Amino acid sequence: MRYFCQFSIVAFVCFIITSCAGRYAQPPRETITFDYVPTAESPPGSADVTFALVGVKFIAPTFHQQTLSLQQGIVLPSVAPPPPLFQELTSNMTKDFGEVLTARGYTVKGSYRTLDEMIYPDKEGSDLILTAQVKLSADTSGIRYKRKTVQLILNGCVVTPISLTALLTAAVTPRRGDKINLLLIGIPLFSGAVMMGMDSVGVIPSGEVHVGCEVELEAYEGLTGELMWSKTILIPSFTATPKATIREHPEPITWQQLMEIDNQFYSDIGRVFETQYDEILKQIYIYLDPREMTIVKNQAMELRKRKVY
C-alpha cells in the first residue's frame, strides 16, 4: 500500500509538471525554401554579353542599444553573422541568378564568393560583373519586456515548482513507519486556496518588430570596378510579433537573437521572404533584358578603353 501511494503521488507530480511544461511549448519551425525556375529560356549564348557572377551579400544594420544612440538615431553595422535563414536565402539567390542569366542567353563565369577571388583573366574575360545585396532593417525599439512567473493551481491551491520538488522527495523517500501527509510539507492540495509564491521563468516580449527589406542588383565593369547599372527591388514592409519566453537578457534583445530562440517569429519572417522570393527573381529576370544589357556592356567597354592602359 505504501508503494502504491508513493507511485500515485509521483505520477500526480509528473502530470502537473508535464501539464505546466506543455503550456509554454513552442511550435516547430516551418521549413522555408528558396527556389526559382525561369519560365522561358533563350538559346545558349544568344545574348552577346558575358557576366561574372559574384555571390549575393546580406547586410543588416542594427540600432545601437544604448539609449543615447537610439535617441540620436545612430545606426551601426551589424557584427553578428546573418541567421541561417538569410544565409540560405543569399546562397540560393546566387545560384538562381546563374539560372536566370543562362535562361536569358548570357554566358556566365563563376560564381565567385567575393570580387577579390576573381583573378585578372576572369575580370578581363567578363563584360560585366553582376552581384546583389539584400538589405534588411528590423526595428525592435517597440518591444517591451515583462517578468514572467509560473503558478501551478490545483483545486484552488497554488503549487510552485519548489513545492513540487518537496512533494516528490517526500513521496519517494518517506521515513520508515511514517505516513505520507501532504500537509506536513505545506501543500494542502484539497483544502482552501493557499498562495505558496511564484517562481520567475524569465521575461516575455510584447509589441512588434518592424521589418523592411530591399534587394539592390548591381552590374560593374570588371577591371575598373566602376558601377555601370543598378536596380532596386523593394519588399513590402511587414511586422512580426515575438512570443517566446526569454530566460535571461542583460540588454534589449536583437532581432537575430529572437530568430534564434523564437520558432514562431522565425517562421513568420521566413514565410514572408519565401513568398516574396519568386517575385524578386521574376523582377530580376525582367530587368536583365539582353537589349538593355548590351547597351550597358558597350558603355563598360568604352570605360575600359579610357581607364585601362
Phi, psi and omega in degrees: 000320180299316182291327176296319179295318177300314181298319181298317181293317179300316179297322179297315179296316180298323178297317180297312183297317181295318179298319180294316182297324181297333182295332187250012180290137178273152173289155177293154177289138177284150177278120182253130180237144177236110181205137179224135178238118179301139183274344180224144181230141175261160178301142180303133178077005182291335175265122187277057178219135176252122179256139163260131185255122177252138187305144178291138181253149177251126181233127180220094175295154180227148178283135175298139189281348180287145184300319182299316180294323179296320180294325181275352179072029181284130178245128181247150176298143179283130178266348180284141177294153180296147176302154181307327179303316183278335171297318178292321180299311182292323179296313180291327178295321177299315179296318181289333172302315179300320179292321179296314180298316179296317180297332179277355178093010180278157169270137187237133171248140178099193028266161177246142181295317177221166178297327181295339180285344180282130176275165186303315180300326178292320178293317181294327182276003180248138176284319182217153174250124181254133175209178180206160176231129173264111183254117183243139173236133179228112182266111180258012184293340180273000181276133175240159184234144174225147181293133181252134178236158181243134174233134176253117187243123178227127178050041177082005180246143179262127182238123180268160176304325179296317179294323178297323177298317178297320179297316180297318179297316180295325182288323186276326186233063176285151176289148184303130177087349180279148170270146179279108182242110184296335180293335182293334181255014170079029180232082178285083190298327187244018174256204183291173182291127178229123180276116180264355181112181182226144177252129179285135179241012178126204180234152177240140181275156171222149183110186185234150172259125180267124186243132174229152182205149173215152178246121178258116179263129187223143175234130184241153166282130192294316187281325182266339183075014181283135176287123183255337188196143178206151175220147178242130179245117183269137171262128181306135180294155181206173178238152175225142185247112176287147182226342188290144175289136180252126184296301181220140172206104183295336180229166174308134187282151180269162179294330177297319178292323177298320179294332180284323188255343186247104184296320181292320177299316177300312183294321180298315179291318181300320181296322179298312182290327176297318179293319183283341187302311180300319180296321179297311182291325176298320180292321178296320177303317179294316182296327183275049178290129183302328180293318179290320182291333175293321176296315179297320178299314181298321177295321179294321180292324175296317178297319180296320180296323184283327189254342181256123183248000000 
